[in-house]
Amino acid sequence: MTHIDLAEEYRRGQLFFDAQDFAGAARILAGVVAEEPRHLSARLLLARAYFHSAQLRHAETELRTVLAQDPVEPYAHLLLARTLERQNRPEEAGTHRRQAAALTGGEPLVL
């Protein structure tokens, strides 16, 4: 895929996400991330799509990859906390929730 094609697919994934077709967005964005694994915006949007479509293990994997590349990404910490909470893993979630709070100075982030 060319850079232009990837950009168009990312925009298409964003449109599906905005239309709340989270599973459709995930299918599109997974292709973008496969082609461009260091594209953190696409990977984070993919994680959000997985989260909102209840594909929690996939969301967790993507979020851990984001945090491996950018450990100070507060939104990724918060979304990982929510993902872990939904998997009934509150202790692990608390660590990421506190990290998100520390990185934002306690300012609330909206999922």
C-alpha positions, 0 to 999 in steps of 0.5 A, spaced: 500 500 500 502 506 498 502 512 503 496 515 500 492 509 500 494 508 508 492 515 509 485 514 505 484 507 509 486 511 516 481 516 514 476 511 512 477 507 519 476 514 522 469 515 519 467 508 521 469 509 528 465 516 528 459 512 525 460 507 531 461 501 527 467 499 531 468 492 528 468 495 521 473 500 524 477 495 527 477 491 520 480 497 516 485 499 522 488 493 523 490 493 515 493 500 516 497 498 523 499 491 519 502 496 514 505 501 518 506 498 525 509 505 528 503 509 526 501 510 533 495 514 532 492 508 528 494 503 533 490 507 538 484 508 534 484 501 533 485 499 540 479 504 541 475 500 536 476 494 539 475 496 546 468 499 544 466 493 540 468 488 546 474 485 543 478 486 550 484 482 549 485 485 542 484 492 545 489 490 551 494 488 546 494 494 542 494 498 548 500 495 551 504 496 544 502 503 544 505 504 551 511 500 549 513 505 544 510 511 548 510 510 555 507 517 557 501 516 553 496 518 558 490 516 554 493 509 552 494 508 560 486 510 561 484 506 556 488 500 558 485 501 565 478 501 563 480 495 558 483 491 564 477 493 569 472 490 564 476 484 564 475 484 572 483 485 573 482 491 578 489 491 581 492 491 574 487 497 572 489 501 578 496 502 576 494 504 569 489 509 572 494 512 577 499 513 571 494 516 567 492 521 572 499 522 574 501 524 566 495 529 566 496 532 573 489 529 575 485 532 569 479 527 567 480 524 560 474 522 556 473 515 553 
